[in-house]
Amino acid sequence: MDRTVLLAVTAVAALLPLERVGAFSIAGLNVRPSQIALLLAWLLFARLWLLGRTILEWRNPAFLALAGFFAAAGLSLLNAENLQRSLVVLAFTIFTASLALLLPNVLKSENDFKRVRLAILLAAALVATLGLWQFVADMLGLPLWMTGLRDTYSRAVLGFTRVQATAAEPLYFANYLLLPIALAGAWLLKNPDTKTRRWLSLLLAALCVNVFLTSSRGGWLGAAVTVATLLWMERARLHDARPLLRAAGIAVVSVAAGVLLLGSFFSTSRETVTDTFFRHVTTVTDGAAFDDRAQTVAAAFEAWKLHPWIGVGFGGYGPFVSTFAFSKPEAGWPIVNNETLELLSETGVIGLAAFVLFLIVLFCETSARREGESETVRVACAAALLGMLAQYQTFSTLYIMHVWFTIGLLLASSKPARA
């Protein structure tokens, strides 16, 4: 593969965490640096294809199943109230999902997987450092322009800081971190040299502290599913208790470091910062957040009942529940905060079934074990994707770059690699 295409794909990997930082708005959608890099990668790949220097491999059951889902999404547009928005969201999602097709056609050798993995881990280390800075700086009372936080997640709102680093929200940041956590964890389970083990352990601890400090319960669920899946898939490597003790040690140190950070600052109320934090994350059935999610779930079922087979249109939930279907609310278009229900409401039974079929085919196609670095990446991506799917039951946005990058990397690493 041409080096320029590989560099563009590596740039996509490195730019994945840049959601809020560096993004700009087009047609109501945020365009991110990673998406610009993806467009460049496709243009470079298309040039090679037109010159006859590469081929586009698309006869894969997972690609065909994904095309079937988008066909169902297209069918749902028959019921879209705001057709323009639905078309934009569908086109944007197809473009983002094209990572699932591009990566298996570009990443071929073991060195390719090493390069992409390193880019992801280095970027994750940088944003994890920023996340820790955000927490400490905001808790010390530094202004928002110095911390990079949105005011919604500052200490002034809840009594403690919710880190978001460069992401749009803490829950998206936690979701992104699942991929580098899985990649670092899978590499660590291979028992590399002592120096590499130390760096990976330190990186994993920093990433896990950041997940903890997002105070995203969905993110915590995703992290738990990711780690459990990774340990299960790599159970053959657990010949003794050392890998499990190392994993448990990193988890304990991460939580302890997070609690220590919380307890290092004075509270502005009668409760300590730590008490305020744990009261917030353990309150499930009370408060505005719970009431809001209950309302969005009820509205999603209403939309589905109205059009049970093909839904109210891909990307059409927001216009459906808004007072004015063609006027974007000041706070943005509403979402269901549950991807399964959002797909059901927007694409009906046909669309949701098509997406579930795609996932089944995807995991069936990527279940065979390989050798070398590609196998380590395959296991990590499978674990991370299952964690992301678990967290998807607590939020809903389908055109997320790091999710489709994980899917594309999973498909690429499941193919026989060349040295």
C-alpha positions, 0 to 999 in steps of 0.5 A: 500500500502507498505510504501516503494512504497509510500516513493518512489512516495513521493520522485518523487514528491519532486524531480520533479524540479530537471532537470538541477541540478543532471541530467546526460546524457544517449543516448542523453537524460537527466536522472533526479533524479525524474526518478531514483525515479520513476524506484525504485517505479516501482521496489518496486511495481512490487515486491508487485505485484509478491508477490500477495500483490497488483494488477495493475488496468489498465482497465480505459478508460484513460489508454486505450486511452493513450495506443492508442496514444502510438500505433499511435506513434509506427506506426509513426516509419515506417517513422523515418529517425533516428530510433534509436533516435525515439525508445529512445524518445518513450521508454523514453516518455512511461516510463515518462507517466507510472506515469499516471498508477502508481500513481492511483495504489499507492495513495489510502488514504487521508493521501497519498494525503496530504503527496504528496501535502506537498512534492511538496509544500516544494520542490517548496518553496526551488526552489522558494527561489533559483530562487530569489537568482539567480536573485539578485545574478546575477544582482549583478554580482556574477559568474555563479557558485554561481548563478547556472544560464546558461550563456544564461539567465544571465544579460549579455545577455538581461540586466536582469536575467531570473530565472531558479532555478534547471530547464533546462530553464526558461520556464520549470521552469515556467511550473513546478510552475503551479502545486504547484501554483494550489495546494497552491491556492486550499488549500487556497480556502478551507479557512484553519486556519489563520496560514496556510493561511498566509504561503500559501499566502506567498508561492503563492506570492514567486511562482508567483514572480518567474513565473514573473521573468522567463520572459516566456510569455508562462509561464505567459499564463499558470499561468493565465489559471491555476488561472482562471480555479481554480477560476471557478472550485471552484466558489461554495466556493466564497460566498463573495469577500474575496477569490477573493480579496485575490487572486487579492492581491497576484497577485498584490503583486507578480507583484509589488515585481517583478517590484521592484526587477527589478528597484532595480538595475542599468542598463548598458544601457540607458534604465532602467532594468525595461524598458529593461524587459518590452520591451523584454516581449512585443516584439512579432513579432520582433527579433531572437526568433520570426524568429526562431519560424516562421521557426520551424512552417513552417518546422513542416508543411512541415514534416506533408505534407510529411507524413500527416497520420503517420508523420515523426516518434515520436521524428523525427522532429529534425533529419528531419530538421537537415542537418545530421539526424544521427548526433546530432547538437551541440545545441541539436536536434531542436524542434517546440516550439509548442507541437500540431504542433510537434505531428502533424509533428511527428505522423500525423493526427492519432497520434494527434487525438489519443492524443486529444482523450486521453485528452478528456477521461482523463478530462471526467474520472476525472470530478466527485467531491469528498470529502476531500483532494483528491478533493482539489488535483483533482481540483488543478491538473485539473487547473494546467494541463489546464495551462500546455496545454496552455503553450504547445502551446509555447514549445514542450517536451512531456516527462516532469516528472511534466506534467505526475505526474500531470496527474497521480495525477489527475487520482489518486485523482479522485478515491474514496479515503479511509481514 
